[in-house]
Amino acid sequence: MENKEKVQNSFKQIRHLAIGIFCVFMAMAVMLLYLLVDPTLSAFKFDSGKKATTNEYVSVPESDADFDKIENGVHVRTGFVEGDGLMLVVNNCTNCHSAKLVTQNRMSKERWLATIRWMQETQNLWDLGLNEEPIVNYLATYYTPTEEGRRKNLNAIEWYELED
Amino acid sequence: MHRRKFVKKGTLTALASIVGADIVFGKNLPIDYKLLGLQDPDPFKMFNKDSQMVVLNDKPWNIEAQAHLLNDTITPNKYMFIRNNGKIPEDIDLANWTITFDGESVKQKKTYSLDELKSKFKQYTYQLTLECGGNGRSEFNPPAKGNQWTIGAVSCATWTGVRLRDVLEAIGIKDDAVYIGYHAADTHLSGDPKKEPISRGVPMAKALQDETLLAFKMNGAAIPLAHGYPLRLVAGGWPASASGKWINGISVRNKVHDGTKMTGTAYRVPCNAVAPGDKVKDEDMCIIESMPVKSLITSPKTGAILKEGKSLDINGHAWAGELKVAKVEYSIDFGSTWKTCALEAPTNRLAWQHFSATIQFPKKGYYEVWAKATDSKGIAQPMVLPGWNPKGYLNNACHRIAIKIS
């Protein structure tokens, strides 16, 4: 009988020990899991905690950069070629009409200037002041006529097999 | 309780015609609500255009077709070019739309509602060719300023409306009448409400022709918004700018109309031919009237590759402004020899005519098929660019497609 009691007691001790060890492991596991989520223990730094959460909502200036992004030498938003005076042209020449009205045309410096005068006289374009020269220079540099003769070759043909 | 305003039935019908479908539950719409369909930045959806149409300009909207898209005998909306000088009007109120006739040469000023126009005057339907005066501008050298149209700024739809002549006769016009000028609801790009984006017109002789219509239907349905809903002038065979859209006024003038784009160099060419690049004074520029003879090969699409020994069927349309097309020919040897195409009579005066031919190619290689139309006065299309002019109008050089025999 005495033996039986001893065995029961030692079982009890072993069980308590096992439970204790299990609890320690569980506590460590919870701490490790928490560290995975918050490795800097920021939730316990009460003074800096507020700063950290508000910082998350500070706006990033990324979209502003995208707005006037230039890719492969072309101002993405308007299609204008990159070059000196680009932003002056964007800001003065796309308020009333599309940039496409500019980029599909080819003119000499004299004719670009004449077009600006016509817009000032009849279309409510403002005085361009000191910006006029860089604007005209930009246009006459990047949108200048090329000699193309009396009839061009047929180009940009997409060839296809004609079925019956 | 404050009553919310809801859109009227008339406005709903207008919106439905713009969107191209009935607006289910439309009567529940708050009055100032903009349909998502109208906010859509996709022009092909917004104007119900085919995705192969080419956008030249998005402010103002200018969109053209390609030759192979124009193969239908009657051009459907989806392949019809859009040419705008200003902003397309918004919030069109069909029930309260009116057109006012005034000017020095009307006997009395008179305003009609749309319903009055439709009920008081007999309605007519004609198929009418409308080509932009600047169609083909992209080929001029030195280049001309403006939208760089290639070949797709032409259409031939059916238009239903009342004769402008019938209305003018009912109002009464004085003997000194010279010209009519239209006024419309589109707005100037600068936002200046005092400026008209365009206000052109035609001489009385053209205004009084049977086929000159105040139209309210295109291809049997309400005119799509981009093409002048709810009322437009249609003067076939003349630069399409003479066919004003969104018309709300006609002035009968005792002189040549002097509205926007009637004066200076707009829609004018040198009265006497000039060398390419020459400067021309305003007073030496003459108003374009009838458009010149022209044709388009609309099938096959350029770029077809055929097996040796196969024949090629071609077809297309030809038109000649005020005149009829007398003959269409094709060449496969760069204009050295020409063969005659079969040519149909027009459905009515000022409608384009259809031509067709079957071509045999002698051997393998690269070919260009050229089409050349001749009008009833014996005037034919040129092979190279016609007379250079400062604004790049009236390019009727022959149309060419590329073919390979393999």
Interface residues (C-beta under 8 A of the other chain):
Chain A: C96 H97 S98 K100 L101 Q104 N105 R106 M107 S108 R111 T115 Q123 N124 P145 E147 E148 G149 R150 R151 K152 L154 I157 E158 W159 Y160 E161 L162 D164
Chain B: V55 L56 N57 D58 K59 P60 E139 N141 P142 P143 K145 G146 N147 Q148 H188 L189 S190 G191 D192 K195 P300 K301 T302 G303 A304 I305 L306 K310 L312 E368 M383 V384 L385 A397 R400 I401 A402 K404
